Amino acid sequence: MNITFLGATQQVTGSCHLLQVGNLRILLDCGLQQGGDDSHEQNHADFLFEPSSIDAVILSHAHLDHSGRLPLLVDKGFRGPIYAHPATIDLCAILLEDAAYLNERGAFWENRKRQRKGLELVEPLYTRTQARRCLEHFQAIEYHSEKQIFNDVKVTMHDAGHILGSCIVGLKLTEQSTHKTVIYSGDLGHANAPILNDPAILTEADLVIMESTYGDRLHRSWEDTWNELGDIFTSAHSDKGNILIPAFTVGRTQEILYCFNRYYKEWGLENWNIFLDSPMAIETTKVYSKYSSLYSPGEHKNLTKYGNTFSLPNLRFTASTEESMALNRVQSGAIIIAGSGMCNGGRIKHHLKHNLWRHQSHIIIVGFQARSTPGRALVDGAQWLSLWGEDIKVNAHIHTPGGLSAHADQQGLINWYKNFTHKPKLVLVHGEAEYQSVLREELKQQLGINAIIAKHKQTIEL
């Protein structure tokens, strides 16, 4: 038995790992490449395996960098089950359909240009029909319920605390007389985060595959983060401009709405008109409400104290294109939450075009920004941002409160791994190479282990 790392190796997106047990071939995740200059080519490239040879997929969570190539996998011949938490299945129904719509729309506009130039037309990566067909393969596994998916493979899903339905995947594998336990972290949540539980603590493994997104840094404390956000809203109100919050549809948007509810008066939010300008985020928020049983015990108490987590008296859902376009005429007093979280697509780009050049505007970056994305450019201090071929001057105030991540920080990752007895072999995935090197050195200093940084197509025998 062995595992081959085919994605999210020394980079943050494109999660995909191929597990082989005897004649069985199982994928852990099948995600999109996002943000890089060559992501389009990589996503359209052939799989590094024959899709029809895959017996099953185990999906850690719904984010597209973990799930986004599943429709393509099915289209190319995969016929097996896709195992995921029920909440993940509901979220994938939203995310994959939206990704397919964006694929179709992108191909349509590209072909309009190509027709005028007499060039060969392009096909979308996959269509909405293909995305819906993919959903027929999903099978649910609840948290803490061991499921024997093959004679030699048992799976248990544990709460990863990253987004709703996110899982740490536990695998018990048998090949002839050999028994091995593999733990795949998926994406681990940030301890004490709003709404969800902390990542589950596990103790037994022969191999641990762990994400390392923030392997080089510590997050700011939650208290300091809340204080900083309050200061931002006070300053922005004095400037009489708008606030833009590029936010990931799943997880980050709901955390922001939670915080707005919790600190409504302290942050002076009654002075603003708040808009959730994302049809997909609106639908996702409904899924979060449906699965309130997955919230942390503290959040259950807050539901009693503060009421509906995602309800505010001045919050408006702007689902239609016309409503979204009307926001571009608003000069002050608006807080606009819109995707995409890295500013590389969606409605946030339109709002940036109309607000980024204004000195009164404030932009709050609340999530990880991959290399080569507009969001990363803003974080890195870009003075100009190109949007649809037009260079926009960055005059807005750019804020990067450090404590809002949905990922564990360096010490959080180390503390989670530290619970395993006998210091099992550790492989780092889902992180940029230099961040992984920092984490590996810290693991060596604190725990005396030599973690492996997974390389593309590297195979590790179990």
C-alpha positions as CSV (number, residue, x, y, z in Angstrom):
1,M,0.0,0.0,0.0
2,N,1.2,3.5,-0.8
3,I,0.1,7.1,-1.3
4,T,1.1,9.4,-4.2
5,F,0.8,13.2,-3.8
6,L,-0.7,14.7,-7.0
7,G,-1.8,18.2,-5.9
8,A,-1.4,20.8,-3.2
9,T,2.3,19.9,-3.1
10,Q,4.4,22.9,-2.1
11,Q,1.4,25.1,-3.0
12,V,-2.0,25.8,-1.4
13,T,-4.5,24.7,-4.0
14,G,-5.3,21.6,-6.1
15,S,-5.6,19.1,-3.3
16,C,-5.4,15.5,-4.7
17,H,-3.8,12.4,-3.2
18,L,-3.9,8.9,-4.6
19,L,-4.1,6.0,-2.1
20,Q,-3.5,2.5,-3.3
21,V,-4.3,-0.6,-1.1
22,G,-3.9,-3.8,-3.0
23,N,-5.8,-3.4,-6.2
24,L,-7.9,-0.5,-4.8
25,R,-7.3,3.1,-5.9
26,I,-8.8,5.8,-3.7
27,L,-8.6,9.6,-4.1
28,L,-8.4,11.9,-1.2
29,D,-9.9,15.1,-2.6
30,C,-9.9,16.2,-6.3
31,G,-9.5,20.0,-6.3
32,L,-9.0,22.9,-8.6
33,Q,-5.8,24.9,-9.0
34,Q,-6.6,28.4,-8.0
35,G,-4.7,31.7,-8.4
36,G,-1.5,30.7,-10.2
37,D,-0.6,31.9,-13.7
38,D,-0.9,28.4,-15.1
39,S,-4.0,27.3,-13.1
40,H,-6.2,27.3,-16.3
41,E,-3.8,25.0,-18.1
42,Q,-3.4,22.7,-15.1
43,N,-7.2,22.4,-14.5
44,H,-7.7,21.5,-18.2
45,A,-4.8,19.1,-18.3
46,D,-5.4,15.3,-18.3
47,F,-5.5,13.6,-14.9
48,L,-2.3,11.9,-13.9
49,F,-4.2,8.6,-13.6
50,E,-7.0,7.0,-15.5
51,P,-10.3,8.3,-14.0
52,S,-12.1,5.0,-14.6
53,S,-9.5,3.2,-12.5
54,I,-10.4,5.1,-9.4
55,D,-12.6,3.0,-7.0
56,A,-13.8,5.8,-4.7
57,V,-13.2,9.4,-3.7
58,I,-13.1,10.6,-0.1
59,L,-13.7,14.4,0.1
60,S,-12.5,16.3,3.1
61,H,-14.7,19.4,2.5
62,A,-16.5,21.5,-0.1
63,H,-14.0,24.2,-0.9
64,L,-13.2,24.1,-4.7
65,D,-9.5,23.6,-4.2
66,H,-10.5,20.3,-2.7
67,S,-13.7,19.4,-4.7
68,G,-13.6,21.5,-7.9
69,R,-12.4,18.9,-10.4
70,L,-14.9,16.2,-9.3
71,P,-17.3,16.9,-12.2
72,L,-14.4,16.6,-14.7
73,L,-13.4,13.3,-13.0
74,V,-16.9,11.9,-13.5
75,D,-17.0,13.1,-17.1
76,K,-13.8,11.4,-17.8
77,G,-15.0,8.0,-16.6
78,F,-15.1,7.8,-12.9
79,R,-18.1,5.7,-11.8
80,G,-17.5,5.1,-8.0
81,P,-18.9,6.7,-4.9
82,I,-17.7,10.1,-3.5
83,Y,-17.8,9.9,0.3
84,A,-18.4,13.2,2.2
85,H,-20.2,14.6,5.3
86,P,-23.9,15.5,4.6
87,A,-23.2,19.2,5.0
88,T,-20.3,19.0,2.5
89,I,-22.7,17.4,0.0
90,D,-25.2,20.3,0.4
91,L,-22.4,22.8,0.0
92,C,-21.0,21.1,-3.1
93,A,-24.4,21.3,-4.7
94,I,-24.0,25.0,-4.5
95,L,-20.3,25.4,-5.2
96,L,-19.9,23.0,-8.1
97,E,-23.0,24.4,-9.9
98,D,-21.7,27.9,-9.5
99,A,-18.2,26.9,-10.7
100,A,-19.8,25.3,-13.7
101,Y,-21.8,28.4,-14.5
102,L,-18.6,30.5,-14.3
103,N,-16.9,28.0,-16.6
104,E,-19.8,28.3,-19.1
105,R,-19.9,32.1,-18.9
106,G,-16.1,32.4,-19.3
107,A,-16.1,30.1,-22.4
108,F,-19.0,32.1,-23.9
109,W,-17.2,35.4,-23.7
110,E,-13.9,33.9,-24.8
111,N,-15.6,32.4,-27.9
112,R,-17.2,35.7,-28.7
113,K,-13.7,37.1,-29.1
114,R,-12.4,34.0,-30.9
115,Q,-15.3,34.1,-33.4
116,R,-14.3,37.7,-34.4
117,K,-10.7,36.6,-34.9
118,G,-11.6,33.4,-36.7
119,L,-10.0,31.2,-34.0
120,E,-11.0,27.8,-32.8
121,L,-13.7,27.8,-30.1
122,V,-13.1,26.6,-26.5
123,E,-15.1,24.3,-24.3
124,P,-15.8,25.1,-20.6
125,L,-13.9,23.0,-18.1
126,Y,-17.3,21.4,-17.3
127,T,-21.0,22.4,-17.5
128,R,-23.8,22.7,-15.0
129,T,-25.2,19.5,-16.3
130,Q,-22.0,17.7,-15.7
131,A,-21.8,19.2,-12.2
132,R,-25.3,17.9,-11.3
133,R,-24.3,14.5,-12.7
134,C,-21.4,14.5,-10.4
135,L,-23.6,15.0,-7.4
136,E,-25.3,11.7,-8.1
137,H,-22.1,9.9,-6.9
138,F,-22.1,11.4,-3.4
139,Q,-22.7,9.2,-0.4
140,A,-22.9,10.6,3.2
141,I,-20.8,9.7,6.2
142,E,-21.6,11.4,9.5
143,Y,-19.0,12.4,12.0
144,H,-17.6,9.6,14.3
145,S,-19.4,6.9,12.3
146,E,-16.9,4.2,11.0
147,K,-17.9,3.0,7.6
148,Q,-16.3,0.0,5.8
149,I,-16.2,1.2,2.2
150,F,-14.3,-1.9,1.0
151,N,-13.2,-5.1,2.6
152,D,-9.7,-3.6,3.3
153,V,-10.7,0.0,3.9
154,K,-12.6,1.6,6.8
155,V,-13.3,5.4,7.0
156,T,-14.1,7.6,9.9
157,M,-14.8,11.3,9.5
158,H,-13.9,13.7,12.3
159,D,-14.8,17.4,12.7
160,A,-11.9,19.5,11.3
161,G,-13.5,22.8,12.4
162,H,-12.5,24.6,9.1
163,I,-15.9,25.1,7.5
164,L,-19.2,23.4,7.9
165,G,-18.9,19.7,7.3
166,S,-15.1,19.8,7.0
167,C,-13.5,16.5,7.9
168,I,-10.3,15.0,9.2
169,V,-10.3,11.7,7.4
170,G,-9.3,8.6,9.3
171,L,-8.4,5.5,7.3
172,K,-7.8,1.9,8.6
173,L,-6.2,-0.1,5.8
174,T,-5.4,-3.8,5.4
175,E,-3.2,-5.4,2.8
176,Q,-2.6,-9.1,3.4
177,S,-1.4,-9.3,7.0
178,T,-0.4,-5.6,7.2
179,H,-2.6,-3.1,9.0
180,K,-2.0,0.7,8.8
181,T,-3.8,3.8,10.0
182,V,-3.6,6.9,7.9
183,I,-4.9,10.3,9.1
184,Y,-5.5,13.0,6.5
185,S,-6.1,16.4,8.2
186,G,-7.9,18.1,5.3
187,D,-7.9,21.7,6.3
188,L,-7.7,22.2,10.1
189,G,-9.7,25.0,11.6
190,H,-8.5,27.9,13.8
191,A,-9.0,27.1,17.5
192,N,-11.8,29.1,19.3
193,A,-13.1,30.4,15.9
194,P,-16.7,31.6,15.7
195,I,-19.5,29.1,15.1
196,L,-17.7,25.8,14.7
197,N,-15.9,23.3,16.9
198,D,-12.1,23.1,17.3
199,P,-10.5,20.4,15.2
200,A,-11.0,16.9,16.7
201,I,-8.0,15.5,18.6
202,L,-6.7,12.1,17.4
203,T,-4.0,10.0,18.9
204,E,-3.3,6.9,16.8
205,A,-1.7,6.8,13.3
206,D,1.1,5.3,11.3
207,L,1.1,8.2,8.8
208,V,-0.3,11.7,9.2
209,I,-0.9,13.9,6.2
210,M,-1.2,17.5,7.4
211,E,-2.0,20.8,5.8
212,S,0.5,23.7,6.3
213,T,-1.2,26.8,4.9
214,Y,0.0,29.0,7.8
215,G,3.1,27.0,8.8
216,D,5.3,30.1,9.1
217,R,3.2,32.3,11.4
218,L,1.0,32.8,14.4
219,H,-2.4,34.3,14.2
220,R,-3.2,37.4,16.2
221,S,-5.4,36.7,19.2
222,W,-9.1,36.8,18.8
223,E,-9.5,39.7,21.2
224,D,-6.9,41.8,19.3
225,T,-8.7,40.9,16.1
226,W,-12.0,42.1,17.3
227,N,-10.5,45.3,18.6
228,E,-8.8,46.0,15.3
229,L,-12.0,45.5,13.4
230,G,-13.8,47.8,15.7
231,D,-11.1,50.5,15.0
232,I,-11.4,50.0,11.3
233,F,-15.2,50.5,11.3
234,T,-14.8,53.7,13.4
235,S,-12.1,55.1,11.1
236,A,-14.1,54.2,7.9
237,H,-17.2,55.8,9.3
238,S,-15.3,59.1,9.8
239,D,-14.0,58.9,6.2
240,K,-17.5,58.7,4.9
241,G,-16.7,56.0,2.3
242,N,-17.6,52.4,1.7
243,I,-16.1,49.2,3.1
244,L,-15.5,46.3,0.8
245,I,-14.9,42.8,2.3
246,P,-13.8,40.2,-0.3
247,A,-15.0,36.9,1.4
248,F,-15.0,33.3,0.6
249,T,-18.5,32.1,0.1
250,V,-18.3,29.2,2.5
251,G,-17.1,29.8,6.0
252,R,-15.6,33.2,6.0
253,T,-18.8,35.0,5.0
254,Q,-20.8,33.3,7.7
255,E,-18.1,34.1,10.3
256,I,-18.3,37.8,9.3
257,L,-22.0,37.8,9.7
258,Y,-21.7,36.1,13.1
259,C,-19.2,38.8,14.2
260,F,-21.5,41.6,13.0
261,N,-24.3,40.1,15.0
262,R,-22.2,39.7,18.1
263,Y,-20.5,43.1,18.0
264,Y,-23.2,45.1,16.4
265,K,-23.3,47.9,18.9
266,E,-19.6,47.9,19.9
267,W,-18.6,48.4,16.2
268,G,-21.2,51.0,15.5
269,L,-22.7,48.8,12.7
270,E,-26.1,50.5,13.1
271,N,-24.5,53.4,11.2
272,W,-24.0,51.3,8.0
273,N,-26.1,49.6,5.4
274,I,-24.7,46.1,5.1
275,F,-25.0,44.1,1.9
276,L,-24.3,40.4,1.3
277,D,-23.8,40.6,-2.5
278,S,-23.4,37.0,-3.5
279,P,-26.2,34.7,-4.5
280,M,-24.0,31.7,-3.7
281,A,-23.1,33.1,-0.2
282,I,-26.8,33.6,0.4
283,E,-27.6,30.0,-0.4
284,T,-24.6,28.8,1.7
285,T,-25.8,30.8,4.7
286,K,-29.1,28.9,4.5
287,V,-27.1,25.6,4.6
288,Y,-25.2,26.9,7.7
289,S,-28.5,27.6,9.4
290,K,-29.8,24.1,8.5
291,Y,-26.9,22.5,10.2
292,S,-26.8,24.5,13.5
293,S,-26.5,21.2,15.3
294,L,-22.8,21.2,14.2
295,Y,-22.1,24.5,15.9
296,S,-19.8,24.6,19.0
297,P,-21.4,24.5,22.4
298,G,-20.6,28.1,23.0
299,E,-22.3,29.1,19.8
300,H,-25.5,27.2,20.9
301,K,-25.5,29.5,24.0
302,N,-25.0,32.5,21.7
303,L,-28.0,31.5,19.6
304,T,-30.1,31.7,22.8
305,K,-28.5,35.0,23.8
306,Y,-28.2,36.9,20.5
307,G,-30.8,35.2,18.3
308,N,-30.3,34.1,14.7
309,T,-26.5,34.1,14.0
310,F,-26.9,35.6,10.5
311,S,-29.7,38.2,11.2
312,L,-29.1,41.9,11.3
313,P,-31.7,44.7,11.1
314,N,-29.7,46.6,8.4
315,L,-28.5,43.5,6.4
316,R,-29.8,43.1,2.9
317,F,-29.3,40.2,0.6
318,T,-28.7,41.4,-3.0
319,A,-29.1,38.3,-5.1
320,S,-29.9,39.8,-8.5
321,T,-27.5,41.4,-11.0
322,E,-29.5,44.6,-11.0
323,E,-29.3,44.9,-7.2
324,S,-25.6,44.4,-7.3
325,M,-25.0,47.0,-10.0
326,A,-27.0,49.5,-8.0
327,L,-24.5,49.3,-5.2
328,N,-21.9,50.7,-7.5
329,R,-23.7,54.0,-7.3
330,V,-23.5,54.1,-3.5
331,Q,-20.8,56.6,-2.5
332,S,-20.7,56.1,1.3
333,G,-22.2,54.2,4.2
334,A,-22.2,50.7,2.7
335,I,-20.4,47.6,3.9
336,I,-20.4,45.2,0.9
337,I,-19.5,41.5,1.4
338,A,-18.9,39.8,-1.9
339,G,-16.9,37.0,-3.5
340,S,-14.5,35.9,-4.6
341,G,-12.3,35.8,-1.5
342,M,-9.1,36.4,-3.5
343,C,-10.6,39.1,-5.7
344,N,-10.0,37.0,-8.8
345,G,-13.6,36.7,-9.9
346,G,-17.2,37.4,-8.8
347,R,-18.9,40.7,-7.9
348,I,-16.1,42.0,-5.7
349,K,-14.1,42.9,-8.8
350,H,-16.8,45.3,-9.9
351,H,-17.0,46.9,-6.5
352,L,-13.2,47.3,-6.5
353,K,-13.4,49.0,-9.8
354,H,-15.8,51.6,-8.4
355,N,-14.2,52.0,-4.9
356,L,-10.5,51.2,-5.0
357,W,-9.4,54.5,-6.4
358,R,-11.3,56.5,-3.8
359,H,-9.4,57.7,-0.7
360,Q,-12.5,57.3,1.4
361,S,-12.8,53.6,0.7
362,H,-11.6,50.8,3.0
363,I,-10.9,47.2,1.9
364,I,-10.7,44.5,4.6
365,I,-8.8,41.4,3.5
366,V,-10.1,38.5,5.7
367,G,-8.7,35.4,4.2
368,F,-5.6,33.7,2.7
369,Q,-4.5,35.2,-0.7
370,A,-2.8,32.9,-3.0
371,R,0.1,34.0,-5.2
372,S,-0.8,35.8,-8.5
373,T,-4.3,36.8,-7.3
374,P,-5.5,40.4,-7.1
375,G,-6.1,40.0,-3.4
376,R,-2.4,39.0,-2.8
377,A,-1.4,42.1,-4.8
378,L,-3.4,44.3,-2.5
379,V,-1.9,42.6,0.6
380,D,1.6,43.1,-0.8
381,G,1.1,46.8,-1.3
382,A,0.3,47.2,-5.0
383,Q,-0.2,50.8,-6.1
384,W,-2.2,49.8,-9.2
385,L,-4.6,46.9,-9.9
386,S,-5.5,45.8,-13.4
387,L,-9.2,45.0,-13.8
388,W,-10.5,44.0,-17.2
389,G,-7.5,45.6,-18.8
390,E,-7.9,48.9,-17.0
391,D,-5.3,50.0,-14.4
392,I,-7.0,51.2,-11.2
393,K,-5.1,53.3,-8.7
394,V,-5.1,51.9,-5.2
395,N,-6.0,54.8,-3.0
396,A,-8.3,52.9,-0.6
397,H,-7.1,51.9,2.8
398,I,-6.1,48.2,2.8
399,H,-6.6,46.3,6.1
400,T,-5.3,42.8,6.8
401,P,-6.5,41.8,10.3
402,G,-4.4,38.8,11.1
403,G,-6.6,36.7,13.3
404,L,-9.5,35.9,11.0
405,S,-8.1,32.8,9.3
406,A,-10.1,29.6,9.0
407,H,-6.9,27.7,9.1
408,A,-4.8,26.7,12.2
409,D,-1.6,28.7,12.6
410,Q,1.8,27.3,13.1
411,Q,1.4,26.5,16.8
412,G,-2.1,25.2,16.2
413,L,-0.8,22.7,13.6
414,I,2.0,21.6,15.9
415,N,-0.4,21.2,18.9
416,W,-2.7,19.1,16.8
417,Y,0.0,16.8,15.6
418,K,1.5,16.6,19.2
419,N,-1.5,14.6,20.4
420,F,-0.4,11.5,18.3
421,T,1.5,8.9,20.3
422,H,4.8,7.5,19.1
423,K,5.4,10.5,16.7
424,P,4.0,8.9,13.5
425,K,5.5,9.8,10.1
426,L,4.3,13.3,9.1
427,V,3.9,14.6,5.5
428,L,3.1,18.2,4.9
429,V,0.8,19.2,2.0
430,H,-1.3,22.3,1.2
431,G,1.2,25.0,1.8
432,E,3.7,27.2,0.0
433,A,7.2,25.7,0.0
434,E,8.9,28.4,2.2
435,Y,6.1,28.3,4.8
436,Q,6.4,24.5,4.9
437,S,10.2,24.8,5.5
438,V,9.6,27.1,8.5
439,L,7.1,24.7,9.9
440,R,9.3,21.7,9.4
441,E,12.1,23.4,11.3
442,E,9.8,24.3,14.1
443,L,8.5,20.7,14.3
444,K,12.1,19.5,14.6
445,Q,12.9,22.0,17.3
446,Q,9.8,21.4,19.4
447,L,9.1,17.7,18.8
448,G,12.4,16.3,17.4
449,I,10.7,15.0,14.2
450,N,11.7,15.3,10.6
451,A,8.5,16.1,8.6
452,I,8.4,15.3,4.9
453,I,7.4,18.1,2.6
454,A,5.5,16.3,-0.2
455,K,6.8,16.7,-3.7
456,H,4.7,16.5,-6.8
457,K,4.1,12.9,-7.8
458,Q,6.1,11.6,-4.8
459,T,5.0,8.2,-3.6
460,I,5.4,7.1,0.1
461,E,5.1,3.4,0.9
462,L,3.0,2.5,3.9
